């Protein structure tokens, strides 16, 4: 796995979309952003955030899972 870095981004970030297999197929879980953020207010988005200095990709992903969903793998 490699961190994602947008061309205009100053920092790397990690993101993820939880997926659940059901009898009807796959369910994808997104978050709806509130109306306060400067970027993409009110839209659906993946979970994630910036990779902190000295943090590797997997540690960042686990931290974001805990912060965003209160889930510890």
C-alpha positions in Angstrom: 0.0 0.0 0.0 1.2 3.5 -0.8 -0.2 6.7 0.7 -2.3 8.9 -1.5 -1.0 12.3 -2.2 -2.9 14.8 -4.3 -0.9 17.0 -6.6 -1.9 20.1 -4.6 -1.6 18.4 -1.1 1.1 19.4 1.3 0.7 16.3 3.3 0.0 12.6 2.7 -3.3 11.2 3.8 -5.0 7.9 4.2 -8.6 7.1 3.4 -10.8 4.0 3.4 -14.4 2.8 2.6 -15.7 0.0 4.8 -17.4 -2.7 2.7 -19.8 -5.4 3.9 -20.8 -8.5 1.9 -24.5 -9.3 2.2 -26.9 -11.7 0.5 -27.8 -8.8 -1.9 -24.2 -8.0 -2.8 -21.8 -5.5 -1.4 -22.7 -2.5 0.9 -20.3 0.5 0.9 -20.3 2.8 3.9 -19.6 6.5 3.4 -19.8 9.5 5.7 -21.9 12.6 5.0 -19.8 15.7 5.7 -21.5 18.4 7.7 -22.0 21.9 6.3 -19.0 23.4 8.2 -16.0 22.1 6.3 -14.4 24.4 3.6 -14.0 21.4 1.3 -17.1 19.5 0.0 -19.6 20.5 2.7 -22.8 18.3 2.7 -21.3 15.7 0.4 -20.6 12.0 0.9 -17.0 11.1 1.4 -14.7 8.3 2.4 -13.3 8.0 6.0 -9.7 9.1 6.6 -7.3 11.9 7.4 -3.8 13.1 7.3 -0.8 10.8 8.1 0.9 12.3 11.1 4.6 13.0 11.1 6.6 9.8 11.8 3.5 7.6 11.3 3.4 4.8 8.8 0.4 4.1 6.6 -1.0 1.2 8.5 -0.8 3.0 11.9 -2.5 6.0 10.4 -5.3 3.8 9.0 -5.8 2.2 12.4 -5.8 5.6 14.2 -8.3 6.9 11.7 -10.6 3.8 12.1 -10.6 4.6 15.9 -11.1 8.3 15.5 -13.8 8.1 12.8 -15.7 4.9 13.7 -14.6 4.1 17.3 -13.4 0.7 15.9 -10.2 -1.0 16.8 -9.2 -3.9 14.5 
